[in-house]
Structures are given as structure tokens and as C-alpha cells.
Amino acid sequence: MSDFKTIVTATLSVRNWEQAMDFCKAAFGAKELYRVPGGGVGQLSVAGAEFWVAEESPEHQNFSPESLADARCECYWWWMIPQRSWRRRPRRAQK
């Protein structure tokens, strides 16, 4: 069997890359996996889900939502609740 692993990942294009990295770490507990030397691109992980954050680069057709005439973007974060705590909750609710 091959050692290759296929994954799909997201890249968030932003203005103010450093601020966006700090926000993801503070708001979601993201762990920094990799930072391109000199900054501007970094890889983060939240509970094992990996994604990239990159400074917008219009010369490479990589735009942040702010540059795209009021374009909107939504990001959903999902966490799995351990079965143990999921099962306990209904019992308490029945009292």
C-alpha cells in the first residue's frame, strides 16, 4: 500500500496576515504548523483540521474578500463531542 495520503484543505486569503493568524489562534485555539520564512503564508490546525492563511496577492490573482467588491465568505468550524459526554447530557435532562 502507498504511503501517500490525499487531503483537501482550505486557504484563507486575507489582508493583514499576521492579525489573521493571531485571531485564529486566540479564537479557535489553532496551532501553528508551518510559517513560510519571512511570513505571509502559514499553516494552522484546529483539532486536527489543517488549513492555510495567506496574505492577499493581487499580482497572483489571490484576493481577500475585502478586495472583491464586498464579497462575503463564511467559515464553519465543527467539533466532535466525545460519545461519553453526549450520552450523559440526555440523562440529566430527563430529571
Secondary structure, 3 states (H helix, E strand, C coil): CCCCCCCCCEEEEECCHHHHHHHHHHHHCCEEEEECCCCCEEEEEECCEEEEEEECEHHHCECCHHHCCCCCCCCCCCCCCCHHHHHHHHHHHCC
